[in-house]
Structure formats: structure tokens, C-alpha cells
Amino acid sequence: MLSCPICHGSIVKVDQNHIQCASRHAFDFAKQGYINVMTRNFKGNYGKRLFTAKRRILSETDVYAPLGEKLRAWVADYSTETSHPVHIMDAGAGEGTFLNQITKDTSAVGWGLDIAKEGIALAASAYPQQIWFVGDLACNPFVAGQMDLILNILSPSNYEEFRRIRKAGGWTIKVIPRERYLIEMRELLFPDRFEHKNSFDHTFNRFAKYNHVLATIPLTYTQPVPEHLLESLIHMTPLSWHATESGLARMKDSLSEITIDVEILVGTSL
């Protein structure tokens, strides 16, 4: 399943400490259980606070439950057509809850990749049944034609790499935000400069350029947010980075529910 992200050679050694390719490029297991295959330095803004907040919202509320159930149903639909364990790669896995929920109590093998070390450290600590990597999607460690399904949930894409590592006939399932995604939060945080922006057409056209589109599934619903988890909701997205103190105060005082408005795109080989 794996190749060296530096020289693209075969992995020839795996032990409890590291993996190593034939050219002796080695990548260590962290104490949490993930493998760091980054080939360049990366310093991002996605810190532990964001991923911890997202974990609480995903695991302690039903805010994303309908989305998770819909994704799990599509994975199950694909799995009924195969006789082997399905290999699923979550590109932009974050803190891992979506991949864990989708593969839990199934025979599927989950592979999670994210460039943010803080997210993958949380994922590996909580969900040891899956296989976790800190790595760059553009230079990932997966051998061509090995993945049955690629998940890309509210994260950037690399369709060339998705096409390379996906099996013939495999699927890419991408989730993109629509116009009303987290609209209550955005209107409260930025009332003076809030604009409705809909980039669906651009995103869909790019997806269709690299995939034969099997389905587009709109999903819109509103869920309550418990008051004690408002702080986590605020900090689970980059929206909080640009919020003012007055905006945060408005949100804490007024927000009681949140809207999830997304489109699920399912595609396969052209």
C-alpha cells in the first residue's frame, strides 16, 4: 500500500519504530502511533485548540451526525459490490472522527492523512484501529491504484493524486460547503461585512473535470448546539481567527442552533 514519498521506492522494512524504503529513507512512528511522512517544513494555523474543539462537536453533539450517516451509507453501498475489505483514504482527516465513524464496526481499512500534526496526533491517540499519517497530499505515501474510496470532507483537494491512488472503478466522495453552511455563526461574527458567497459551480466544474460524476447530494439541516459547547463551536473553524471580541460576545449570547448546508459529490474514473 505504501511507497516512499521522497524517492517513490518500495517500503521494505516496517518495525515498531519506523518504516524504511529500499533507499534507506526512514519515517518514524510517533508515540501516539502515527507516521510522519512530511518531506518539507510546514507551519500552519491549525492548532490543537481547533482540533480539540472539532472533536467535541463531532462526538458530543449531533451537529454533523446526518452528514456522517449519509457518508457511511454511501460507503456501505460501495462495499456491497466488493468481496474484499474496502480501503478508504480520508484526505484532510483532521482529528479523525469522521473516518472513525465511517469505518467503525465494518471490515473497511481506514487510512487518514493530514498536513496538520496536531490533528493527526489526536486521531492516532483516540482511534488506533485506523492508520494515520502526517503528510502532504501532493507528496503522499500511497502506491498507485490501491484505494477503493477517497473521502475529502470540507478540505482542499488534489484531484491528480486522487486519480493516481484510486483503484479503477473506485470512488471519490467530496463534501463541499454551500451558501448557508454555518450561516448563524457567520452572520453573528461578521454582521457588517457578511456576504453570501456560493462557489459551488466552480468547485463542481473542477470535480467534474477529473471525475465521472455519479451523484450530487444536497444536504441541509439545522441542529441545536448545547450552551456548554458554544465555545467549541466557535473555535472549531478558522472563522474564529478573524472574529472581534464583540462578534464572539454576540455569538455566545445569541447562538442556539447551527445550519449545516453541504453538497456531497460522488465521482469515479472518467
KAZI-V128892 format. One line per field, one symbol per residue. ss: DSSP state (2 for helix, 1 for strand, 0 for the rest). psi: psi as a letter, one per 30 degrees, with the letter a starting at -180 (. if undefined). burial: I if it has 9 or more other C-alpha atoms within 8 Angstrom, else O. Layout:
BEGIN
ss=???
psi=???
burial=???
END
This chain:
BEGIN
ss=011000000111110001111000011110000011000000000002222222222222000022222222222222200000001111100000222222200000111111002222222222000011110022200100001111111000002222222111111111111000002222222000000000022222222222011111111111110022222222200222220022222222220011111111111100
psi=fklkfefglkkfkkafellklfggkkkkklffflkjgkglkkjlfjaeeeeeeeeeeefflgegeeeeeeeeeeeeeeffflflkkkkkjjhfbgfeeeeeefkglgkkkjkkkfjeeeeeeeeefifflkkkjlkefilgkkkhfkekkkjjhlllifeeeeefklkflkkjkkkkaegkheeeeeeeiffgkkjkjgeeeeeeeefefkjjekkjkjklkkljkefgeeeeegflfefegkleeeeeeeeefkflkkkjlkkkklak.
burial=OOIIIOOOIIIOOIOOOIIIIIOOIOIIIOOIIIIIIIIOOOOOOOIOOIIIIIIIIIOOIIIIIOOIIOIIOOIOOOIOOOOOIIIIIIIIIIIIIIIIIIIOOOOIIIIIIIIIOIIIIIIIIOIIOIIIIIIIIOIIIIIOIIIIIIIIIOOOOOOOIIIOIIIOOIIIIIIIIIIIIIIIIIIIIIOOOOOOOOOIOOOIOOIIOIIIIOOIOOIOOIIOIOOOIIIIIIIIIOIIOOIOOOIIOIIIOOIOIIIIIIIIIIIIIO
END
